[in-house]
Amino acid sequence: MLTKEEMPACPVATTVALIGSKWKLLIMRNLLVRPWRFNELKKDLAGISQKVLTDSLRSLESDGIITRTVYPEVPPRVEYALSELGESMRPIIRSMEEWGIAYKEAMANT
């Protein structure tokens, strides 16, 4: 997690630093729907390596954007979900989705 002093002065740069990678955004997209387990995310995010998924989840958890819940079962079950802070990013991701739809439609009409 970045300290206040390490965060960029620009608020847009701060947001990009937290969620700016392709994989973090796609993980968050999935978590907007429901909590996911690691292997479910790995299967759904075609092309992501186990290391990148692990690193991305750890980073998102460290930054307070997602939560990791370990259930006391054998074998242990772990679920990832958006935290309250992560939920606050729902409008941002929704806007990105709407823009992407509009862009695809505009390109199809050219």
Buried (B, 14 or more C-beta within 10 A) or exposed (E): EEEEEEBEEEEEEBEEBBBEBEBBBBBBBBBBEEBBEBEBBBEEBEEBEEEBBEBBBEBBBEBEBBBBEEEEEEEEEBBBBBBEEBEEBEEEBEEEEEEEEEEEEEEEEE
